[in-house]
Amino acid sequence: MVQDVCVSTPSPLAPVIPHDDTPEEIESRAELDLHLATGTLSGLAVQGLALDTDPPDLSGVNVFGTLFVGCRLPSAQFAADLVRRGAHVIPRFVEVPYPTMPSRLYNAEDLAAGFADGGFDGMYDTVVHDHFKAHGGAMPDIREALAQRLHDSGIDNALVEATADWIRRHGHASIVGVMGGHAELRGSLAYRLAATLGWRLARAGRLVITGGGPGVMEAANLGAYLAADDADTLTAAIDVLATAPDFRDHEPYTAAALEVRTKYPRDGAGGLSIPTWLYGHEPANLFAGQIAKYFSNAIREDTILRLARGGVVFAAGRAGTVQEIFQAATKTFYLTDGGSGPYIFLDARFWGGAIPGLLRDLLAASPSGDQSGLVHVTDDVAEAVRLLTQGGTG
């Protein structure tokens, strides 16, 4: 197995077959075998495959310009031969507990793997966070930084594929963000309101996207997870979760989430979450159907707000939520990512008039015209959903 290969600029041994789009990705052995039958991998990207198991015969295959990234290779000689023939090889980092180049987004089973035998400390999500902290956290050493960036690049790519499919079928305005405090206790009024919000949005055909943490974020994904069920089922699920209300009690908190998932299995439901290992001390939100977990919090924050073209709900929250409000406002002010749906402040007493008022003043001066009408404050979940869905999903 190869850990490191020195990759140099290849010699022009064979012409690269041009592609109209970006390099096509090969993310399964079945896809690889289809391309091998044509005799060329030129210009393609082979991503995260275990090529050391039943190694493919590439001796007669054109690999000029092929990118092998995060793959398990059978030997250093195998890798060197690929480079000699014009391929680019970025091997996987075997010393890290996460994939070098993930080919798909995570799901709840991935993050919770190991919990049954090792408890919270033994689950994949915790193991990766502990590794992250041990290697410098947000300031990693150079090898760890490279491995993390490759991982996040794979998540970027998988997220583009997942959301492109949704947008193609439902329109970009059908993606709605839900932001809010991570410390909100399960079973509280704010938690139940956020769960009802997620439930109603998903039933209205919206993709609910959150920051993937506990509290309000978990509640919104939970509502989307049970969107095909009646409101009584959602209430019953919250009652189970409320037996372990505080995320700081890691073990029972995670166990309660897994209990609900076992009691109400809903494959693929729950919307999308985009968490980060920067906040890995918080237990994983296990109710999102797809989980794009990043090391880089800056990329994660920007991605959430870039995707939430259908609007954003800001439930009660503190510093992180306030940061997201004005980061979102910057995008709307300059229209850096296209149009934006409404900003809904859910909980008039909490938000008062200061932040919504400041936001209206800012958006009124947008170079693209007065955008202050996007800001709404309400205590009514039904009103919030109406504002978010009245424009259709185009």
N, C-alpha and C positions, 0 to 999 in steps of 0.2 A: 504494500500500500504506500502511496506517495504522499508525503507531507508538503514538500516544497519543490518546485521546479523553477529554475531560472528561465524566464521566457524572454527571448530576444525577437527582434523584428525578423519575420520569415523572409527567405529568399523567394523570388517569383518563380516557383517551380511549376505552377499550373495557373491558368486563368481563373479568376473568380467569376462565377456565374452571377450576373447582376440580378437584384431583386427590386421590385417596384417599391416595396415598403421597407420598414426596418427588418432586420434579420428575423426569420421565422424561428420560433423556439421549439425545441424538441424536449418534451418534459416527461416522456414515458418510453419504456423499451419498445412498446408497440409502434409508437411514432418513429422511433429510430429505425426499426426494422423496415418500415415502409420506405423510408428514404434510402436505406442501404440498398434496397432492391433496384434503385435507379442508378446506383454507382457513384453518387455524389452527395456530399454534405456541404459543398462549397457555399460560404456566406451564411450558413445557419448557426444557431446557438444551441448547443447541447447542454442542458441545464440540470444539475443535481442528480445525475443517473449513477447507478451502481454498476459501472462497467468492469469491475473486478469479478463479478459473478457471471459466469458463462460469457467471457469476454468476446465481443464481436470481432469478426475478421475485417479489419479496415485496410488491409494491405493493398487492395485494388480499388479503394474508394478515394475519390478526390476530396481532400480535406483542406484545400487551400482557402484561407480566410475563415475557416470554421472556428467558432469559439466554444471551447470546452470549459465550463465554469462550474465549480463546486462538485465535480464528479469524482467518484471513487475509481481510481485507475489501477490496473493490475500490477504495474511495475514502473520504475523510473525509466526503463528502456522504452516502454510503451509510450510514455509521455514525451520522451525525447524524440522518438520517431515521428510523432504527430507534429512537434514543433519544426523538425527538420523538413517536413513536407508542407509547411506553410500554415499550420494551425496555430491558434493562440490558446494556451492552456493556463487556466487559473484553478489550481487544485483546491479541494476542500481543506479547511483547517480542522484536523482531527482532534486537536487538543481543546476544542470548545464544545459545550454541551448542546449547541443549537446548530441547525443546518447552515452551511455556508451560503447556499443560494436556494431558499425554499421555492418550490415550484407551484405552491398553492397557499391560500390563506389558512390560518389555524382554525380549529373549532374547539368546542368545550372539552371534548375528549382528549385532544392534544394537550391542552394546558393542564388538565387535571390528571394526566397519566402519572401513575405512581402514588396517588393519594391513598388508594385502597390498602397498599402494603406499607407505605412509609409516612402516611399522614401529610399534613401541610408541608413539612420540611422536605418530604420526599417527592413531591409532585414536580413535574417538568417546569412549570411556571416559576416555582420557588428556586429550584436548582439553577435556572438561568439567571434569576435575579441575584442570587448569592454569588455566582460567577461574575456577573456585571459589577457588583460592589467590590469584589476582591481584586478586580483589574482596573480600578480607578473610577468606577462609576461614569459620570458624564465627561471625565477627562482620562480616557483609557490610554494605555501604552500603545505604541505604534502598531504592533501585530494585532492586538485586540481591536483597535480602531478600524483596521482594514477588514477584519472578519465581520465586525458589526456593520460596516458600510455595505459589504457584500450581502449580508443577510437582509438589511433594509432595502437594498436594491431589488432583491427577489420579492420582498413584500410589496414594494412599489409596483412591480410588474404584475404580480398576481392580483393586486387590487384594481389595476387598470382593466385587466381582463374581466374581473367579476362585475365591476360597475359599468363597463361598456356594454355588457350584455343586458344589464338592467335598464340602462338609459336607452338602448336601442328598442327595447320592448315597451318602456313606460314613459320615457322622456326625462330630461334632467330635472325638471321642476317637481318631479315626484320624490326627490330625496330631501328629507327634512331632518335637521339636526336638533338634538335635545341636549342642552347643557345644564349643569347644576351641581350642587354640592355633593362631594363624595362622602361626607360624614352623616348624611341624613339616615336616621335609623329605619330599618325595615319595620313596616307596620304603622309608621307615623302617617299623619294626614298628608304631608308633602310627598311621601313615598307613594301612597295610594293614588294621589292625584297624578303623579308622573307615570305610574303604571297604567292608569286609565287613559292618559294621553297617548301613550305608546300603543295601547290596545285599539283605540279609536283611529289613530293615524294608519296603522297597518290594515285595519278593516276598510279604510278608505283608499287603499291601494298605494300608500306611501311607504317608501323604504326608510325606516327609522335608523338614524346613525347617531352614535354616542361616542364619548371618549373612553368607553370600556371600563370605567371604574365602578366602585360600589355606589351606594346612595341613590341619588336621582338617576344616574346613568344606568345602573342595574335595573331600576324600576321600569324605565322606559323600554329597555330591551325585553324585560319580562312580559310587559304588556303586549309587545309585538310577538313574542314567543307563543303566547296563548291567544292570538287574535282570532283563530278559528273556533275558539271556545266561547261559552257564554260568560257573562260578567260574574256569575256565582263561582265559576271555576277559577277565575282570576283572584277573587277574594279569598277562596280556600287556599290557593297557592301562597298568597301573601301571608296568610295566617300561619302556614307552616314555616315560612321564612322568618316570621317575627319571633319564633322561638329562639333564634340566634340573631338578634337585631343589630349588633355592633360589629363592624368589620374588623375591629382590633382584636376580637376573639377569633383568630384565624381558623382554628380547627373546626369549631362548631359552625361557624359562618359558612365555610366551604361545604361541610357535610350537609347542611340544610339545603344548599343550592343543588347538590347532587341528589338529595332525596326528592326534591321537586321535579328534577329532570327525569328521575326514574319513575315517579308516579305519573307524570304527564310527558311522555316522550313525544317530541314534535320535531322530527328530523328536518334540519335546514331552516326552521323558523327562528324568528328573533331579530331580524334585521342585521345591521352591521355595527361593529364596534371597532374603534381604533385606539387601543391603549398603548402604554409605553412602560418599559422596564425601569424608567427613571422613577416611577411611582410603584415599583414592584413590592413595596412593603404592604400595599393594599391587596387583598385577595382578588383573584381574577373574577371578572364578571362572566358567568358561565351561561348567560341566556341569549347572547347574540348568536345568530346562525353562522355568521362568518366573522372572523377576528383577525384584523390586520395589526399585529403587535409589532411595534418598532422599538429600537434602542433610542433613536433620536426623537426627543420630545418636540423639537422645533418643526421637524418634518411632519410629525403626527398632527400637531396643532393646525398647521397650514392646510394639511390634507383634509381634515374634517371640515373646515370652513369652505374650502374650495369645492367640495362635493355637495354641500348642503345648499344647493341652488334653489330649492323649494321653500327656504325659510329656516329660521332657527328659533327654538323656544329656549328662553333662559329662565329656568326655575331658580329658586333661592340658592345662592352660592356666594362664595367669598372671593378671595384674590384670584384664583384660577379662572373663575367664571367671568369676573370683571375684565381680566386680560383678554378673554375670548370675545367679549362684547366689542371691544374697541379694535381688536384684530379683524373681526368680521366687518366692522364699520369701515375700516380702511379699504377693504376689498370693494365694498359697495360705493364708497366715495369716489374711487378711481376706476371702478368697473374693471378691475384687473382680471377677474375670472368670469366675465360675462354678467348677466343680470342676476338679481337677487330677489328672493321672496321676502315676506315680512319678518320683522323681528318681534317676537311675542314675549313680553315680560309677564310670567305667570306668578302671581302673588303680589298684589298692589301694595299691601302693607309692608312687605319686605323691601320692595324696590323703591317705594315712595315716588317722588317726582324728580329727584336730582339726576340720576344716571339716565333715565329715559329722556329727560329734558335736554341734558347735555348732548345726547346722541341725536335728537331731533335738530338741534342748532347746528351740529356738525354736518349732518346729511343735507340740510337745507342749502348749504353752500357748495354742494357737489358740482364739479365742472360739467357733469352730464345733466344737470338740472336738479331741481328740488326733490330730494328723496326722503324727506322727513315723514311723509305719509306711510312709510314702511314700519314705523314704530308704533306698537300697541301695548297697552297695559291692561291686564284682565285677571280676574280670579276664577273665571269660568272656563273649564276645559272644553266644553262644547263650543264656546265662542272662539277659543284658540284654534280648534280643529277647523271650524268654518273659515277663519281667516287664512289658514294654511292650504285649504283645499278649494277655495272658491274660484281659483284661476285655472282649474283643470290640471292635467299632467303633461302638457306639451313641452 
